[in-house]
């Protein structure tokens, strides 16, 4: 039996029950919320290991909930939406969502993404790594630039750690997707590009260590 608790946030009761029933079969514990305000109340009361968050909800939408959670926590967030617009997906990543799943979706795929995110959350155990002006502590899962803590999502942290671990190696977008996301991602290269752009922005001048390799992908260059 898994000791992971997942918060399911959706204003459709039937959708919450379908997801919860399936996750119970997979061994997860679940808590639920039917709107954005309740979602935050349940989140701070239960401290779940992962949040499945619908976008279109009353009182507070998923974007607002994601933004407020990210102000204080890096708990993995998987956004659900009936929309298929690229702008919505990019907005979710900009706000700090770790994954984005469009409705309708396969419960097996959702479960695979949950497993991958939780695996990334718990599996990384290594010693602190230093680079000029950049400090990465993988045990504490913290990144500091000029002694200032940088708030990264789990996916952003995993991406940075993967690039640093493979310092000097030109990594294709497909390789990054398969290694960082840890499953056959059914999106496209813009997922990597969006996360790289956001990561560079958060790292400031240290973000220049992440180099674009034309026609291939990215590599990390710097003294580590």
TAHUZI-V616039 format. One record per helix or strand of 3 or more residues. SS is the DSSP state (h for helix, s for strand). FROM is the first residue (numbers start at 1). LEN is the number of residues. Records with the same first field share a line. If there is no record, write none. Layout:
SS=FROM-LEN ; FROM-LEN
//
This chain:
s=5-5 ; 29-5 ; 50-5 ; 76-6 ; 99-4 ; 129-3 ; 134-4 ; 142-4 ; 148-3 ; 210-4 ; 217-4
h=13-13 ; 36-11 ; 62-9 ; 86-10 ; 107-17 ; 154-12 ; 173-9 ; 190-20
//
